[in-house]
Amino acid sequence: MTPPRIALVTCAKLPDLPPDEHLLVRELRARGADGQAVIWDDPDIAWGGFDRVVVRSTWDYHHRLPEFLHWVDALQSARVPLWNPPALLRWNADKTYLRDLERRGVRVAPTRFVEPESGGALAAIMDEAGWDDVVVKPSVSATAFETWRVTRSEAAAHQPRFRGLLDRRRMMVQPCLPELARDGEWSLCFVGGAFSHAVLKRPAAGDFRVQHEFGGSAELVPRPDELLVAAARRVADAAPGPWLYARVDGCQVDGAFVLLELEMLEPSLFLDLDPGAAGRFADAILRG
């Protein structure tokens, strides 16, 4: 019997996948499947030859969103089994999905989306919202791309940068939550419809970004609070349509979970932090 062929989709900058995803390749092989890294925009790939196509580290999609969505459309037209499903990938590619989740009852970090044609002034947005310290970023972004922190006294000086970005893309402004710097940001990971593991991320001293490349740290929390897991599960369940994997990012504010991002396109799942995570993900992929 021919082993199932699983495409683990990545980008040209990471042709062999991130290191923790090598664990997933190993677990797939241990289950008799052929898991291999495939670059999403490689024109020589015959996508129809795979039994599953799983988006993993396409960490350049935000620079080339139209091309990336065209690739998603092409796989859908060819009826290639793509996970997460095409409609969900499109929905999750732009952080305006936060508005949908809020309408569905999810507690979301306060967010102002600023459209390119609005001519928005950063100082005016902060004044209207009553925010003195904010994080600014494009609504289509990843890996802290064009993400920075601004206080009210600095807003005028940062307006040219904000305006320059706003000329080309939708922007978003959120208050800088002190709970994130003090207590950290949770990433609750789900695979195959079930909770897998929880990671607590912390920014470096004096920073607000939790990504490793900016000095942030991540540690496994073996037994997270059940109420926290339940809150994250409600977030994932509020997404439109079925899903194979999800990472729910947020922090605790006044004892309640507040969503920062729901990552269902290309999230790192921190497979190297939990000994069983890669195996659980491999099982979910083969069931899917």
N, C-alpha and C positions, 0 to 999 in steps of 0.2 A: 504494500500500500504506500502511495506517495505521501510523504509527510505534509501537513498543512503549511502553506507558505504565508508568513506574516510579514508585511512591510511595516517597519517602524520608521515613520516619516520624520526626517530631520532637514537641516538646511546646509548649504555649502560650507559655512563656517564650522560646522560640527558634523563632518561627513561620517564619523564613526559613532555618533551619539554622545551625549554627556557620559561621564564615567559611571554614574549610578545606573544608567540604562543598560550597561553591559550585564548587570545582574539579571535584568529581564530577559535578555537574549539567552543567557545561560539557563534560566528557568524554563523558557519555552523549549529549548533543545532537550532538557531533561524530561519533558512531556511529549517528546517525539515530534515537535514542530520546528520548522525552519524559520527562525526570526532573523531578519536582516535589516540593517540601516539602509534607507533609500532617501535620496534628496528630492524634495517635492518638485523642484523645477527642472529636473534632469529630463531632457527631451527624449532620451533613449529608453526610458523605463516603460515597460508594457504592464500597466497597472492591472489590466484584466487577468494577468497571470497569478495574482495573489488571492488567497482565500480570505484574508482580512487586510485592511489598510488602516493603521492606527496612527493618528497624528501625535507626535511626541515633542520634538524640539525644533519646530519651524520658527525659530526665534528671530527671523527677519520679516515676518509677515506684515508687521506694522509699517515697514518701510515701503512695501509693495502690495498694499491691500488689494487693489483691483486685479493684479495678476494672481494673487493667492486665491481670491474668490472665484476667478475664472477657472483655476485648477480644480477647486471644489466642484464647480458646476460641471466641468468635463467628466469628473469621476461619477458624479450623480447621473449624468446623461448616459454614461456607459454601464450603469448599474453595478459599479464596483462597490463592494461592502465597506463603506468608510465609517470609521468611528473616531470621535463622536459623529453623529449623523450630520449631513450637510446643512440642514436647516438650523441645527443647534450651533454649528461652527459659525455660520453667518451671523446669527443673533449675538453670539458671545464675542465677536471680533471688535465690536464697538461698545464702550462702557455705558452707552445710553441704555443698555439692558438693565442698569440699576433702576431706571424709572419704571420699567415693567415689573421688576421684583417688588419695588415699593408699593405699586398698585395692588400687588398680590398679597400684601400684608407683611412683607419682610422689612425689618428695621434696618435701614440703610444709613450710612454716614451722610450727613447733610452735603448736598452737592448742587452746584450751579453749573449748568452746561451753557457755554457761550458760543453762539453760532458765528461763522465767519462774517456774515453780512451785518452783524449787529453793531460793529464798531465799538465793542465793549471796552470800558476803561477799568483796569484792575482795581484802582482805588474806589471807584463808585460801586463796584460789585461787593467789595469788602464792607464798605459803609452801609450799603443796603441790607446786607446779611448780618451786620454787627460782628464781623470777624476781624480780629487783630493779627492773626497769625494763620497763614493758609499754605496749602500745597497746591501747586499748579501743574497741570500736565495735559497732553492731548487726550481726547477720548478714545483714540486708537493708539495704544502704546503698550510697550512691554519692556521688561528689564530696566525700569526707571528712565526710559527714553524721554528726554526733554522734561524731566520732572524736577521741580525745585520748590524751595520754601521761601516765603515772602512775608515780612511783617508789614503792618499798615504804614509805618514810617518809610519803608523802602519801596512802596508800591509805585510811586511816580518814576523812580529810577529804573524799575523793571518793566515799565510800560512798553518801551520799544521792543524788548524781547517778546513780550506777550502779544503785541500787535503784529510783529513779524510772523509769529506762529499762527496767529488767528487769521492772517491773510490766506493761509493754505489749508487750515483744518479746524475742526471743532475743538474747543478747549474746555477743560473742566476745572473748577475751583472748589476745594474742600477745606474746612477748618482743620488745622493741625491738632490732632487729638492728643492731649498730654498723657492719656492712658497708654498710648502706643509706646512712647518713649519710656514710661515708667514701668509698665507691666509686660510689654511685648505684644507681638501680633501672632494670633493663632492661625495655623494652617491645618484644617481638618480634611483628611484625604479619604475619598470614597472610591471603591472600584466594584464593578458588577452590581451596583445598587446597594452595596453594604458599606458600613464604616470600616476603614482599614486601620488608620493610625493617625496620631495627632503630633504636630510639631509646633514648638514655640520659638518664634524668631524674634531677635532683639537687634536694634540698630547699634552701631558703634557709638561711643560717648560723643555727644555733640552733634550727631547726625540724626536723621529721621528715616533713612532708607534702610530696609532690613536685608537687602540683597547682599550676597557674599562678596561681590566685587566692590562693594562700598564699605566693607569691614563688618557687615552684619553677621550674626551667628544664628544657628538653628540647632535645636536639641529635641530629641524624642521625649514625649511625655507619655509614659507607659499606661497610665490610668487616668485619662482626663475625666473631668466631671461629667456625669451622665446628662445633666441639663444642658451643658455646653454642646455635647455631641448631638443631642436632640434638636437644639436650635439650629445647628449647622445642617442637620438632615432636612429640616423644614425648608431651608434655603435651597438645597439641591433639588428637592422635590418640587419647588416652585418653578424650576426651569421648564421651558416648553418642549415636551417630547422626551423620548427615551435617551439614556446616556450610559456610557460605559465607565467613564471616569469623571471625577469632579474634585476640585480643591476649593474649599470654602475658607476665605481669609477674612479675619475680623478681629475685634478686640472687645473686651468687657468694659462697658461704660455704665456706672451706677448699678452694677449687678446684672446687666442685660447684655446679650451678645449683639454687637453692631457690625453689620457687614461692610467690609471695605471692597472686596472683589469676589466674584464667583468665577473661578478659572475652569473653563470647560473646553478650551481650544488646545492649548499647548503647555499645560502646567508641569513644572517639575513636581514630582510626587515624593521626593526625598527617599527614594527606594533604598539608599544605603544606610538610613538611620534605623529602620525597623527590619530585623532579620527575616520576617515572614512576608514583607510587603511585596517583593518582586514575585514571589510564588503566588500570592493571592491575585496579583494583577495578571500573571500568565494564565491562571485558571479562568479568570473573568474574560480574557481575550478569546480563549478557545471555546468558552461557552457562548460567547456573543455571536 
